[in-house]
């Protein structure tokens, strides 16, 4: 990964300095920021030649220290010997004789740290390098007036813990996602985790051979039974004897046998079709078993990795925590993991139950009436009553019609379809109780009524005709209802679903357990490994929740370490200006009477808000050229830091994804822990230094977006920064040198250059309100991606003759 600025510290012993140069040459960096000593600069000629031998990488060298003999400056001899590769315009030297401005407070390293961090802003780096190319010999001493906005240690600790909690989240039960389903699963993963058939395979013929023959036999047996039922159900079937000739019980027995054979074939196919050690012959073996797998790339594992990555990243970008995303992936892995096809055998008993097939074979009684004797008595008694209304003759006609109902019942019972021709299968008759008694009683009651009422002959004849028609209607009704009731009792209609269910089990096994097995195995393995990776990252983050970063590490040992993650601020550049017109009117004579800012009182005592005492834990003694304001955090700070941590987790996961997808069975836990810990270390350092700057690993589109300003992040107002920018033309700055080195500075004000810088996040007002002049602050402003520094840097060139080469006076450069 290309980093915007790579830092090198050459102040160590020669071996470590050479190693630092070797590491820098292996890095892909846009710029080099080198920290060197004044005394060691001439001896590093060869190191700089090696560093810049192949690529003209813009390089800025910060040389710290002053000549051991002040008489060299007084005598006008060259005091700074610059290596030849550090010549402008591609390189420049910022000489810092004394970063404490002669005040002695704080320690040199503490005073140097904010200067290095300031120059590590790419926009400031570019502006300073351009300004150095316009001064004599490309060497200058900086005079600074800088405002630093940061967080209190208590705020940093609180914000860090809350951001880690948002990143890590709580551990939800995996079963909740397995049972309830997964949201927004990519289309490529749906066939692997759901039971549905892939859309591209909907019309494929999966079954052939024995399974297909058994399926067709079931269809034929069911059609034959259904045709026989239609014949037997006809109202005239009792008269023609068709109800018995079709032998419905035999047809149902054949249907049960066909279903048994189909199920047995399905069981054999499911058990024999299980994947064995030799995968090469699986397709051929399944073909011999009657399963026709499609010749298509629909079951390839290629789309699985990108789809899983898209699913994982979309969850994290939506703010889902690491542990919750891991639980979703674990559930997805469980649902995608293929099971043995033999495990689907119990499913056959569910879709085609043995009890249902037994019902097809069992003899069921033929219902020739209602199961309630009272209803049967009312039906036969009603028609017999009508016949008995004929005066005198009704005493014979009424009971005769009642007996006719019983006769019709007997006739229908002889032709009932629930027994075969040889009588082997016979379920008997039910529903005839009460018919005889009701018919006789109804006929006698009708005769009594006719005797008492004496209806005319035509009316009695009409009643008799209705009675006869009623007997015929009841007979037809009893037959049709009996055939329907018996057919329903056999469960023959349900057998159509049983046959379909067996086929669906086979097709599902063919698609999911055999055809998609490789893709499902790969999906389950990758999803489980990614879930484990997220758990490892969450564990590392939890261990890092309270790192105790109140005291930042010194820059001498590991100040280049942030390069691992590209720390260095924004990638944008800003315009620069030389400020010649302002410097031409300046008066440098006052520098002879210049006193350190610490002795001048507020607001130059280095404390926030003028003379207010420093808050506990804040560095009490910033260098004289730096004013520090510390806030307790703004309303958007936790949201911003948590978003940066999520982006960092995505960056770590993206760097490991290729390895995970290629070998999910070998998770690199140690690598994950190391990279996540490194990310957290760098993000904790960035929170300490400048949370307003976007992380280097953020996508380009996010880096170009405007970040929240100091008010939203630090909880600080913008007035001090606005005031500093407003009076930038009148700000001489504090030269980073002692009195002894001022004689080496050029006395020509027009020779100096000025760089004014402010955070891009506050440009235009910083809070979405009126700009208050920020967006028109001037073309000489450099807008930085970070939100930490605002100020003015004046680059003061050296007098002619004070800059030499390592080979001056016949000296030979060391290694």
VOGU-3710 file (C-alpha; in Angstrom, 3 decimals, decimal comma):
1> xxxxxxxxxx> 0,000/0,000/0,000  1,316/3,393/-0,952  1,667/5,718/2,039  1,519/9,501/1,690  4,555/10,117/3,921  7,171/7,684/5,165  9,170/8,849/8,165  12,822/7,967/8,760  14,878/8,618/11,872  18,596/8,716/11,075
11> xxxxxxxxxx> 19,636/9,899/14,527  20,291/6,347/15,659  23,539/4,451/15,383  24,835/3,853/11,823  23,500/0,307/11,596  19,958/1,319/12,515  20,117/4,359/10,233  21,183/2,151/7,304  18,369/-0,276/8,141  15,888/2,608/8,140
21> xxxxxxxxxx> 17,040/3,659/4,671  16,751/0,087/3,416  13,221/-0,137/4,781  12,285/3,180/3,146  13,513/2,016/-0,254  11,242/-1,024/-0,014  8,221/1,118/0,835  5,897/2,647/-1,716  5,796/6,214/-0,443  4,830/9,532/-2,006
31> xxxxxxxxxx> 7,146/11,525/0,267  10,035/11,032/2,707  10,214/12,955/5,981  13,675/12,464/7,483  14,709/13,348/11,012  18,452/13,886/11,333  20,923/15,679/13,550  22,840/18,794/12,656  26,152/17,124/13,446  25,314/13,842/11,698
41> xxxxxxxxxx> 23,942/15,389/8,506  27,304/15,568/6,626  28,145/11,970/7,492  24,954/10,673/5,946  25,828/11,661/2,389  25,857/8,044/1,191  22,659/7,221/3,036  20,819/9,986/1,224  22,332/8,878/-2,075  21,005/5,375/-1,476
51> xxxxxxxxxx> 17,637/6,677/-0,379  17,105/8,801/-3,497  19,171/6,821/-5,998  16,310/5,417/-8,071  13,207/7,511/-7,509  12,981/11,269/-7,135  10,721/11,068/-4,092  10,065/14,510/-2,542  12,141/14,604/0,630  12,099/16,941/3,584
61> xxxxxxxxxx> 14,901/16,696/6,133  14,557/18,096/9,652  18,057/18,709/11,001  18,057/19,165/14,778  20,862/20,765/16,709  23,328/23,642/16,560  27,077/24,011/15,979  29,184/23,040/18,942  31,337/26,163/18,460  29,303/29,412/18,264
71> xxxxxxxxxx> 32,408/31,120/16,850  31,744/29,425/13,501  28,668/31,592/13,060  30,393/34,698/14,271  33,262/34,085/11,856  30,863/33,644/8,926  32,013/30,112/8,167  29,647/27,557/6,673  27,924/25,897/9,581  25,390/23,573/7,929
81> xxxxxxxxxx> 26,806/21,023/5,538  23,958/19,718/3,443  24,300/16,388/1,589  24,116/16,857/-2,158  20,936/14,738/-2,684  19,001/17,188/-0,469  19,227/20,000/-3,013  16,048/21,761/-4,195  13,587/21,526/-5,779  13,072/17,839/-4,989
91> xxxxxxxxxx> 14,364/18,101/-1,435  14,915/20,617/1,291  16,289/20,996/4,791  14,463/22,509/7,752  17,125/23,398/10,285  15,911/23,402/13,873  18,775/24,551/16,086  16,593/24,575/19,190  12,930/23,456/19,104  12,410/25,080/22,525
101> xxxxxxxxxx> 13,388/28,509/21,117  16,072/28,835/23,775  13,545/28,485/26,580  14,720/25,040/27,648  11,157/23,871/28,170  9,924/21,274/27,458  12,404/18,532/26,667  13,792/18,676/23,153  11,954/15,528/22,090  8,642/16,802/23,432
111> xxxxxxxxxx> 9,149/20,099/21,624  10,156/18,313/18,433  7,162/15,981/18,343  4,463/18,513/17,298  6,807/19,970/14,658  7,298/16,555/13,082  3,568/15,863/13,260  2,893/19,202/11,572  5,295/18,462/8,720  3,717/15,019/8,367
121> xxxxxxxxxx> 0,594/16,716/7,010  0,967/16,116/3,245  -0,410/19,552/2,367  1,981/21,299/4,779  4,846/19,088/3,612  4,268/20,077/-0,018  3,899/23,766/0,800  7,084/23,825/2,917  9,065/21,935/0,285  7,905/24,355/-2,413
131> xxxxxxxxxx> 8,800/27,301/-0,205  12,281/25,849/0,464  12,859/25,543/-3,264  12,465/29,331/-3,448  15,035/30,215/-0,775  18,818/30,188/-0,902  20,306/26,687/-0,877  16,929/25,144/0,042  17,714/25,456/3,762  15,703/27,518/6,267
141> xxxxxxxxxx> 15,030/27,875/9,961  11,293/27,824/10,795  9,585/30,551/12,797  6,264/29,205/13,990  3,068/30,386/15,578  0,842/27,306/15,846  -2,417/26,485/17,598  -2,908/22,809/18,442  -6,391/21,539/19,207  -6,634/18,142/20,880
151> xxxxxxxxxx> -8,485/16,137/23,521  -7,945/15,804/27,219  -6,602/12,410/28,365  -9,904/11,696/30,128  -11,844/12,424/26,926  -9,495/10,274/24,875  -9,960/7,338/27,233  -13,731/7,707/27,337  -14,108/8,125/23,588  -11,793/5,204/22,924
161> xxxxxxxxxx> -13,743/2,873/25,202  -17,094/3,884/23,731  -15,796/3,511/20,182  -14,404/0,057/20,959  -17,748/-0,939/22,467  -19,522/0,156/19,279  -17,048/-1,750/17,156  -17,159/-4,960/19,190  -20,824/-5,042/20,242  -22,623/-7,803/22,104
171> xxxxxxxxxx> -22,642/-11,526/21,328  -26,116/-12,485/20,015  -27,129/-16,171/19,897  -26,427/-17,757/16,543  -29,660/-19,752/16,760  -31,629/-16,509/16,528  -30,348/-15,989/12,981  -30,528/-19,666/11,999  -34,217/-19,895/12,860  -35,376/-16,406/11,936
181> xxxxxxxxxx> -33,512/-16,167/8,661  -30,867/-13,817/7,362  -31,523/-10,389/5,915  -30,237/-9,161/2,579  -28,392/-12,319/1,629  -26,759/-11,777/-1,798  -28,480/-13,530/-4,667  -25,455/-15,760/-5,250  -25,795/-17,202/-1,722  -29,570/-17,700/-1,630
191> xxxxxxxxxx> -29,503/-21,190/-3,270  -26,800/-22,216/-0,783  -28,686/-21,249/2,376  -32,329/-21,570/1,342  -34,249/-24,666/0,258  -35,487/-23,079/-2,932  -34,355/-24,129/-6,365  -31,946/-21,843/-8,231  -33,852/-19,881/-10,836  -31,610/-21,052/-13,658
201> xxxxxxxxxx> -32,321/-24,727/-12,867  -36,100/-24,507/-12,488  -36,840/-26,386/-15,709  -34,171/-29,056/-15,415  -35,200/-32,734/-15,391  -33,399/-34,067/-12,331  -34,759/-37,656/-12,306  -34,285/-40,426/-14,797  -34,120/-44,233/-14,779  -35,714/-46,042/-11,817
211> xxxxxxxxxx> -36,770/-42,957/-9,841  -38,447/-41,508/-12,895  -40,147/-44,852/-13,698  -41,400/-45,143/-10,127  -42,693/-41,588/-10,278  -44,508/-42,285/-13,535  -45,969/-45,500/-12,054  -47,372/-43,532/-9,139  -48,875/-41,037/-11,530  -50,470/-43,800/-13,600
221> xxxxxxxxxx> -51,829/-45,603/-10,512  -53,264/-42,384/-9,142  -54,866/-41,533/-12,496  -56,377/-45,042/-12,702  -57,794/-44,780/-9,203  -59,175/-41,356/-9,958  -60,835/-42,564/-13,186  -62,359/-45,503/-11,325  -63,662/-43,152/-8,676  -65,301/-40,938/-11,312
231> xxxxxxxxxx> -67,055/-43,989/-12,791  -68,217/-45,269/-9,409  -69,496/-41,861/-8,368  -71,919/-41,572/-11,287  -75,585/-41,595/-10,077  -76,483/-44,479/-12,454  -73,493/-46,595/-11,411  -75,636/-48,723/-9,036  -77,991/-49,593/-11,910  -75,207/-50,558/-14,317
241> xxxxxxxxxx> -72,995/-52,280/-11,770  -70,037/-50,080/-12,756  -69,339/-49,285/-9,108  -68,101/-52,812/-8,521  -66,562/-53,509/-11,891  -63,968/-50,746/-11,560  -62,685/-52,432/-8,374  -61,681/-49,258/-6,565  -60,078/-51,090/-3,592  -57,754/-52,873/-5,977
251> xxxxxxxxxx> -56,862/-49,626/-7,697  -56,031/-48,061/-4,321  -53,935/-51,045/-3,355  -51,975/-50,683/-6,575  -51,490/-46,976/-5,792  -50,158/-47,836/-2,329  -47,780/-50,389/-3,850  -46,535/-47,792/-6,350  -45,951/-45,278/-3,564  -44,085/-47,911/-1,550
261> xxxxxxxxxx> -41,859/-48,714/-4,501  -41,234/-45,027/-5,206  -40,314/-44,380/-1,585  -37,999/-47,385/-1,424  -36,248/-46,220/-4,575  -35,910/-42,732/-3,109  -34,438/-44,143/0,112  -31,939/-46,199/-1,842  -30,973/-43,191/-3,974  -30,500/-40,933/-0,961
271> xxxxxxxxxx> -28,336/-43,459/0,859  -26,274/-44,491/-2,135  -25,893/-40,965/-3,443  -23,935/-39,713/-0,430  -20,573/-38,235/-1,340  -17,745/-40,674/-0,924  -14,008/-40,225/-0,781  -13,698/-40,399/-4,545  -15,410/-37,321/-5,953  -14,336/-37,914/-9,519
281> xxxxxxxxxx> -17,023/-40,550/-10,186  -19,828/-38,928/-8,239  -21,656/-37,599/-11,287  -21,495/-40,980/-13,012  -22,604/-42,850/-9,892  -25,555/-40,502/-9,422  -26,458/-40,909/-13,083  -26,597/-44,677/-12,596  -28,837/-44,152/-9,567  -31,218/-42,100/-11,690
291> xxxxxxxxxx> -30,130/-38,553/-10,847  -29,287/-36,277/-13,756  -27,086/-33,388/-12,582  -27,070/-30,384/-14,947  -24,033/-29,427/-16,980  -23,872/-25,777/-15,921  -21,711/-23,381/-13,923  -24,655/-22,558/-11,650  -23,076/-24,617/-8,869  -19,591/-23,118/-9,120
301> xxxxxxxxxx> -17,862/-21,858/-5,986  -16,440/-18,819/-7,797  -19,220/-16,343/-6,860  -19,226/-17,459/-3,216  -16,195/-15,501/-2,006  -17,179/-12,121/-3,512  -20,771/-12,548/-2,339  -19,678/-13,352/1,220  -17,314/-10,404/1,199  -20,065/-8,098/-0,006
311> xxxxxxxxxx> -22,417/-9,420/2,678  -19,836/-9,016/5,441  -18,726/-5,542/4,408  -22,284/-4,297/3,954  -23,148/-5,412/7,508  -20,132/-3,659/8,988  -20,648/-0,486/6,960  -24,223/-0,288/8,239  -22,891/-0,128/11,771  -23,421/-3,771/12,728
321> xxxxxxxxxx> -20,819/-4,716/15,323  -18,084/-7,296/14,827  -19,692/-9,860/17,110  -23,159/-9,445/15,622  -21,767/-9,765/12,103  -19,824/-12,848/13,211  -23,033/-14,379/14,570  -24,786/-13,769/11,255  -21,919/-15,378/9,373  -21,892/-18,346/11,755
331> xxxxxxxxxx> -25,621/-18,805/11,152  -25,057/-18,540/7,419  -22,314/-21,168/7,688  -24,654/-23,521/9,558  -27,374/-23,106/6,978  -24,994/-23,505/4,071  -23,162/-26,528/5,470  -24,301/-29,572/3,453  -25,679/-32,544/5,353  -25,658/-36,174/4,323
341> xxxxxxxxxx> -28,337/-36,913/1,769  -29,245/-39,939/3,917  -30,335/-37,451/6,565  -33,271/-36,617/4,311  -34,724/-40,128/4,621  -36,858/-39,170/7,653  -38,234/-36,373/5,521  -39,726/-39,048/3,246  -41,789/-40,332/6,168  -43,114/-36,819/6,656
351> xxxxxxxxxx> -44,095/-36,189/3,043  -45,335/-39,762/2,460  -46,361/-41,212/5,857  -46,675/-44,941/6,324  -50,048/-44,420/7,999  -51,324/-42,753/4,861  -50,246/-45,614/2,653  -51,842/-48,039/5,112  -55,101/-46,108/4,776  -55,063/-46,774/1,060
361> xxxxxxxxxx> -54,928/-50,523/1,710  -57,257/-50,669/4,704  -60,944/-51,575/4,188  -63,138/-48,581/4,920  -66,915/-48,852/5,500  -69,248/-47,442/2,882  -71,424/-44,693/4,449  -74,986/-45,082/3,037  -76,480/-42,327/5,109  -75,867/-40,206/8,110
371> xxxxxxxxxx> -74,057/-41,546/11,156  -77,042/-40,250/13,173  -80,046/-42,689/13,220  -82,385/-39,777/13,895  -81,439/-38,113/10,595  -81,927/-41,369/8,687  -85,340/-41,890/10,331  -86,454/-38,389/9,426  -85,432/-38,867/5,759  -87,296/-42,169/5,248
381> xxxxxxxxxx> -90,196/-41,103/7,469  -90,707/-37,920/5,480  -91,211/-39,623/2,117  -93,365/-42,375/3,721  -95,595/-39,721/5,343  -96,349/-38,186/1,926  -97,352/-41,582/0,550  -99,647/-42,294/3,542  -101,809/-39,177/2,946  -104,029/-41,089/0,479
391> xxxxxxxxxx> -107,234/-41,813/2,376  -107,700/-45,512/3,260  -104,983/-46,644/0,751  -102,443/-44,690/2,745  -102,402/-47,318/5,434  -100,676/-49,567/2,895  -98,843/-47,021/0,745  -97,155/-45,197/3,632  -95,445/-48,215/5,222  -94,701/-49,561/1,719
401> xxxxxxxxxx> -92,693/-46,448/0,807  -90,879/-46,700/4,130  -89,958/-50,283/3,262  -88,921/-49,059/-0,204  -86,317/-46,843/1,401  -84,900/-49,871/3,132  -84,949/-51,753/-0,145  -83,080/-48,991/-1,953  -80,481/-49,072/0,792  -80,048/-52,807/0,363
411> xxxxxxxxxx> -79,771/-52,440/-3,410  -77,103/-49,754/-3,096  -75,211/-51,813/-0,540  -74,890/-54,703/-2,966  -73,220/-52,476/-5,557  -71,023/-50,488/-3,175  -67,501/-49,772/-4,518  -65,591/-50,596/-1,302  -65,330/-54,285/-2,083  -63,751/-56,101/-4,969
421> xxxxxxxxxx> -65,348/-58,739/-7,144  -64,059/-61,735/-5,192  -64,993/-60,196/-1,842  -61,445/-60,223/-0,488  -61,528/-56,500/0,207  -64,782/-55,450/1,859  -65,271/-52,651/4,348  -68,966/-53,152/4,995  -71,757/-50,582/5,213  -72,554/-47,948/7,825
431> xxxxxxxxxx> -75,132/-45,161/8,143  -78,342/-47,203/7,667  -79,523/-47,271/11,267  -83,047/-45,889/11,939  -84,189/-45,996/8,332  -86,676/-48,908/8,663  -88,295/-47,673/11,865  -88,512/-44,154/10,568  -90,098/-45,256/7,276  -92,783/-47,414/8,895
441> xxxxxxxxxx> -93,567/-44,827/11,550  -93,730/-42,061/8,986  -96,068/-44,092/6,734  -98,510/-44,861/9,566  -98,466/-41,260/10,704  -99,230/-40,133/7,136  -102,110/-42,597/6,859  -103,578/-41,326/10,122  -103,313/-37,777/8,871  -104,937/-38,664/5,547
451> xxxxxxxxxx> -107,771/-40,421/7,356  -108,450/-37,417/9,520  -107,950/-34,724/6,891  -109,435/-36,527/3,909  -107,533/-34,734/1,140  -108,910/-34,920/-2,383  -107,678/-37,674/-4,655  -105,627/-35,357/-6,876  -103,789/-33,966/-3,887  -103,178/-37,412/-2,465
461> xxxxxxxxxx> -101,917/-38,568/-5,861  -99,558/-35,614/-6,071  -98,222/-36,449/-2,610  -97,687/-40,060/-3,656  -95,774/-38,960/-6,776  -93,574/-36,681/-4,684  -92,976/-39,546/-2,300  -91,751/-41,828/-5,091  -89,492/-39,111/-6,506  -88,182/-38,493/-2,999
471> xxxxxxxxxx> -87,194/-42,133/-2,666  -85,293/-41,953/-5,959  -83,629/-38,680/-4,972  -82,621/-40,065/-1,602  -81,144/-43,134/-3,214  -79,052/-41,059/-5,624  -77,976/-38,764/-2,783  -77,040/-41,660/-0,518  -74,906/-43,191/-3,266  -72,977/-40,097/-4,313
481> xxxxxxxxxx> -72,395/-39,002/-0,723  -71,337/-42,515/0,221  -68,794/-42,768/-2,610  -67,402/-39,324/-1,745  -67,175/-40,122/1,961  -65,500/-43,450/1,366  -63,022/-41,938/-1,115  -62,118/-39,244/1,346  -61,623/-41,821/4,098  -59,114/-43,714/1,976
491> xxxxxxxxxx> -56,892/-40,566/1,619  -56,487/-41,173/-2,092  -56,531/-37,449/-2,900  -53,681/-36,854/-0,466  -51,564/-39,386/-2,294  -51,000/-36,887/-5,086  -49,148/-34,692/-2,589  -47,250/-37,738/-1,267  -45,975/-38,537/-4,725  -44,978/-34,894/-5,291
501> xxxxxxxxxx> -43,295/-34,773/-1,877  -41,088/-37,770/-2,620  -40,003/-36,163/-5,874  -39,274/-32,831/-4,149  -37,093/-34,577/-1,549  -35,106/-36,259/-4,308  -34,795/-33,087/-6,369  -33,795/-31,032/-3,315  -31,144/-33,599/-2,427  -29,902/-33,614/-6,011
511> xxxxxxxxxx> -29,659/-29,841/-6,140  -28,443/-28,988/-2,633  -26,627/-32,118/-1,449  -24,996/-33,166/-4,693  -24,983/-30,453/-7,334  -24,347/-27,500/-4,969  -22,328/-29,471/-2,436  -18,942/-28,046/-3,385  -20,232/-24,460/-3,358  -22,042/-25,011/-0,047
521> xxxxxxxxxx> -18,976/-26,555/1,568  -16,871/-23,640/0,400  -19,477/-21,120/1,555  -19,770/-22,741/4,980  -16,008/-22,957/5,413  -15,333/-19,370/4,353  -18,262/-17,970/6,367  -17,179/-19,864/9,485  -13,579/-18,706/9,084  -14,625/-15,095/8,549
531> xxxxxxxxxx> -16,855/-15,348/11,633  -13,893/-16,661/13,596  -11,713/-13,891/12,201  -14,200/-11,264/13,329  -14,260/-12,869/16,777  -10,463/-12,680/16,944  -10,596/-9,034/15,880  -13,264/-8,324/18,511  -11,195/-10,032/21,198  -8,152/-7,999/20,216
541> xxxxxxxxxx> -10,221/-4,810/20,336  -11,593/-5,659/23,786  -8,081/-6,199/25,091  -7,184/-2,797/23,633  -10,145/-0,984/25,153  -8,108/0,482/28,023  -4,586/0,917/26,668  -3,629/3,752/29,011  -2,340/6,186/26,423  -2,068/9,320/28,523
551> xxxxxxxxxx> 1,674/9,446/27,864  2,431/9,065/24,189  5,568/7,136/23,246  8,620/9,205/22,402  9,223/9,755/18,703  12,831/8,640/18,828  12,170/4,902/18,817  9,032/4,321/16,803  7,991/7,598/15,207  7,996/5,961/11,769
561> xxxxxxxxxx> 5,768/3,132/12,944  2,473/4,757/11,884  3,577/4,151/8,310  2,350/0,596/8,660  -1,135/2,013/8,310  -0,279/5,093/6,311  -0,608/7,563/9,178  0,294/11,028/8,084  -2,963/12,853/7,591  -4,868/13,868/4,559
571> xxxxxxxxxx> -3,840/13,096/1,022  -4,950/16,417/-0,410  -2,729/19,328/-1,191  -3,369/22,950/-0,732  -2,135/26,137/-2,346  0,880/27,803/-0,901  2,228/31,339/-0,847  5,520/33,001/-0,286  4,181/36,117/1,397  6,888/38,357/-0,078
581> xxxxxxxxxx> 4,792/41,507/0,128  4,157/41,152/3,839  7,725/40,193/4,645  9,093/43,113/2,680  7,442/45,472/5,132  8,528/43,515/8,202  11,127/44,656/10,702  13,522/41,976/11,923  15,490/44,207/14,198  13,156/43,417/17,068
591> xxxxxxxxxx> 14,468/39,861/17,118  17,547/40,986/18,972  15,294/41,889/21,888  13,088/38,849/21,398  12,194/36,918/24,519  10,674/33,442/24,720  6,894/33,390/24,744  6,851/31,737/28,165  8,072/35,003/29,690  5,553/37,213/27,893
601> xxxxxxxxxx> 2,392/36,152/29,706  -0,982/35,326/28,218  -1,881/34,242/25,685  1,726/33,222/24,980  2,254/31,131/28,094  1,322/27,964/26,229  -1,847/27,366/28,245  -5,360/27,051/26,792  -7,584/30,099/27,099  -4,824/32,485/28,063
611> xxxxxxxxxx> -3,704/32,079/31,648  -5,973/29,195/32,681  -4,085/26,409/34,416  -3,499/23,301/32,384  -5,914/20,457/32,882  -4,629/17,419/34,723  -2,894/15,022/32,372  -2,296/17,595/29,614  1,290/18,388/28,726  1,890/21,425/30,971
621> xxxxxxxxxx> 4,800/22,907/29,027  4,326/23,081/25,268  7,148/24,756/23,361  6,914/28,561/23,135  5,827/28,485/19,508  2,846/26,232/20,251  -0,450/26,978/21,980  -2,480/23,968/22,994  -6,246/23,782/23,503  -7,725/20,579/24,887
631> xxxxxxxxxx> -11,417/19,746/24,726  -13,642/17,063/26,227  -14,922/15,813/22,881  -17,745/16,899/20,606  -21,045/15,280/19,766  -19,734/13,481/16,685  -16,399/12,297/18,030  -17,474/8,801/19,122  -19,371/8,305/15,865  -16,347/9,392/13,823
641> xxxxxxxxxx> -13,810/7,294/15,737  -16,087/4,240/15,676  -16,511/4,689/11,923  -12,740/4,909/11,478  -12,284/1,733/13,535  -14,873/-0,031/11,395  -13,102/1,137/8,247  -9,854/-0,149/9,739  -11,428/-3,516/10,533  -12,621/-3,705/6,930
651> xxxxxxxxxx> -9,106/-2,835/5,804  -7,614/-5,628/7,915  -10,254/-8,090/6,750  -9,713/-7,071/3,122  -6,003/-7,737/3,438  -6,718/-11,244/4,743  -9,634/-12,113/2,495  -7,611/-13,711/-0,257  -5,930/-16,043/2,209  -9,229/-16,879/3,906
661> xxxxxxxxxx> -10,948/-17,662/0,619  -8,055/-19,733/-0,689  -7,527/-21,785/2,481  -10,438/-21,377/4,907  -9,399/-24,492/6,772  -6,191/-22,792/7,963  -7,184/-19,554/9,731  -4,224/-17,285/10,419  -5,243/-16,311/13,944  -1,854/-14,926/14,886
671> xxxxxxxxxx> -1,748/-12,754/11,771  -5,246/-11,436/12,434  -4,353/-10,572/16,013  -1,113/-8,886/14,982  -2,715/-6,783/12,234  -5,712/-5,825/14,335  -3,465/-4,885/17,234  -1,323/-2,805/14,897  -4,429/-1,088/13,552  -5,686/-0,336/17,053
681> xxxxxxxxxx> -2,291/0,971/18,118  -2,216/3,336/15,166  -5,821/4,428/15,633  -5,225/5,035/19,333  -2,195/7,120/18,393  -4,239/9,002/15,805  -6,931/9,683/18,414  -4,218/11,093/20,660  -2,747/13,205/17,893  -5,459/14,184/15,428
691> xxxxxxxxxx> -8,789/12,347/15,115  -9,962/14,894/12,547  -7,689/13,526/9,841  -9,057/10,587/7,839  -7,200/7,295/8,169  -4,987/6,371/5,261  -6,837/3,104/4,704  -10,173/4,878/4,173  -11,547/4,561/0,621  -10,759/7,436/-1,711
701> xxxxxxxxxx> -14,374/8,635/-1,722  -14,427/8,819/2,076  -11,089/10,615/2,171  -12,467/13,319/-0,102  -15,504/13,865/2,102  -15,320/16,720/4,565  -14,809/15,495/8,103  -16,483/17,119/11,133  -14,766/20,246/12,410  -13,152/20,953/15,800
711> xxxxxxxxxx> -16,458/21,895/17,399  -18,030/18,538/16,532  -14,899/16,508/17,307  -12,984/18,291/20,047  -15,801/20,295/21,578  -13,768/23,472/21,017  -14,780/26,746/19,462  -13,156/28,037/16,307  -12,492/31,600/17,427  -8,807/31,160/18,384
721> xxxxxxxxxx> -8,069/29,527/15,048  -10,013/32,205/13,169  -8,140/34,932/14,970  -4,793/33,348/14,174  -5,640/33,075/10,476  -6,982/36,623/10,416  -3,690/38,089/11,711  -1,392/35,739/9,839  0,189/38,619/7,926  1,256/40,322/11,141
731> xxxxxxxxxx> 2,493/37,172/12,870  6,322/36,977/12,889  6,353/33,605/14,607  8,888/32,225/17,063  12,167/31,188/15,398  13,221/27,697/16,480  16,738/28,712/17,409  18,679/30,337/20,193  20,310/33,763/20,225  23,622/32,307/19,075
741> xxxxxxxxxx> 22,142/31,059/15,806  20,269/34,233/14,809  23,367/35,712/13,225  23,225/32,901/10,648  19,795/34,027/9,430  19,403/36,273/6,439  18,484/39,851/7,236  16,531/40,292/4,017  12,813/40,051/4,895  11,874/39,457/1,248
751> xxxxxxxxxx> 13,984/36,310/1,196  11,730/34,523/3,685  8,694/32,502/2,761  5,477/31,975/4,621  3,110/28,970/4,829  -0,299/29,494/6,438  -2,329/26,399/7,227  -5,708/25,518/8,724  -7,927/22,428/8,759  -10,049/21,764/5,700
761> xxxxxxxxxx> -12,820/20,605/8,059  -13,391/24,157/9,293  -13,296/25,743/5,867  -16,628/27,406/5,253  -17,481/27,672/8,932  -16,882/24,108/10,051  -20,444/23,555/11,242  -22,511/24,014/8,170  -23,283/27,647/9,016  -22,016/30,879/7,485
771> xxxxxxxxxx> -18,438/30,832/6,392  -17,363/33,908/8,415  -14,582/34,436/5,937  -13,020/30,988/6,132  -13,823/30,050/2,569  -12,296/33,347/1,411  -9,349/33,323/3,763  -6,956/33,930/0,904  -5,104/32,097/-1,792  -2,058/31,809/0,454
781> xxxxxxxxxx> -3,878/29,369/2,762  -2,999/25,675/2,860  -6,014/23,592/3,837  -4,992/20,409/5,629  -6,848/17,168/5,983  -6,166/17,049/9,715  -7,904/19,115/12,353  -5,073/19,463/14,825  -2,960/22,412/13,682  -3,726/25,957/12,634
791> xxxxxxxxxx> -1,022/28,541/12,249  1,765/30,232/10,339  5,212/28,899/9,483  7,813/31,394/8,250  10,871/29,881/6,642  13,912/32,035/7,342  16,793/31,387/4,931  20,430/31,390/5,998  22,923/34,027/4,969  25,105/33,299/1,992
801> xxxxxxxxxx> 28,080/31,153/2,782  26,541/29,521/5,816  25,439/26,424/3,852  28,194/24,118/2,637  28,655/20,552/1,409  29,932/17,455/3,199  33,168/17,717/1,177  33,981/21,267/2,158  37,534/21,907/3,353  38,681/18,576/1,984
811> xxxxx> 36,655/16,565/4,415  35,365/13,214/3,363  31,814/12,201/4,005  31,308/9,322/6,349  29,044/6,459/5,899
//
